[in-house]
Amino acid sequence: MTVADQQHTPAEEPRIHSQQLGGHWVAWVGEPDGRTARGWTVVGETREQAEARARARLDRPAPVGDRQP
C-alpha cells in the first residue's frame, strides 16, 4: 500500500465509532453499519482519548500481517 492509497478525500473520510465498555472507551474505524472496517480497536480512558487514538492509528501503516494485497 502506498502513501497515496492511505490518503482520504473529505468524501471518503473514515468514520470513527466509539463505545463505552465498563470503565473505559473503545474506538474503531467503522463501516456505515458500525462494523469494524480495519480489524482493530483502540482503548482510552475517555471517549475523546479513544477517538483521538483511532484517528492517530489511521495515519500509521498497517502491521505486516494486516496489509491487503
C-alpha positions in Angstrom: 0.0 0.0 0.0 1.4 3.4 -0.9 1.0 6.7 0.9 -1.4 7.8 -1.8 -3.6 4.7 -1.2 -3.8 5.7 2.5 -4.9 9.3 1.9 -8.6 10.1 2.0 -10.6 12.8 0.4 -13.2 14.6 2.5 -16.0 12.5 1.0 -14.1 9.3 1.8 -13.1 10.3 5.3 -13.4 7.2 7.6 -15.9 7.3 10.3 -14.7 6.8 13.9 -17.1 4.8 16.1 -16.8 4.5 19.9 -18.5 2.7 22.7 -18.1 2.7 26.5 -17.2 -0.7 27.9 -17.1 -0.8 31.7 -14.7 1.9 32.9 -13.1 2.7 29.6 -13.9 3.5 25.9 -13.1 1.7 22.7 -13.0 3.3 19.3 -12.6 1.9 15.8 -12.9 2.8 12.1 -16.2 1.6 11.0 -18.4 0.8 8.0 -21.6 2.7 7.7 -23.4 -0.1 9.6 -20.9 0.3 12.5 -18.9 -2.9 11.9 -15.1 -2.6 12.2 -13.6 -1.7 8.9 -10.0 -2.3 9.5 -9.9 -5.1 12.1 -8.6 -3.1 15.1 -9.8 -1.2 18.1 -8.1 1.2 20.4 -8.8 1.8 24.1 -8.9 5.1 26.1 -9.9 6.3 29.5 -12.3 8.8 27.9 -14.3 8.8 24.6 -12.2 11.7 23.4 -8.9 9.9 24.1 -10.1 6.7 22.4 -11.3 8.5 19.3 -8.1 10.6 19.1 -6.1 7.3 19.3 -8.2 5.8 16.5 -7.6 8.9 14.3 -3.9 8.7 15.0 -3.9 5.0 14.2 -5.3 5.8 10.7 -2.0 7.6 9.9 0.2 4.6 10.7 0.8 1.8 8.2 -0.9 -1.4 8.9 1.1 -4.2 10.6 2.7 -6.6 8.1 0.1 -9.3 8.7 -2.8 -6.9 8.2 -1.7 -5.5 4.8 -4.1 -6.0 1.9 -2.6 -7.0 -1.5 
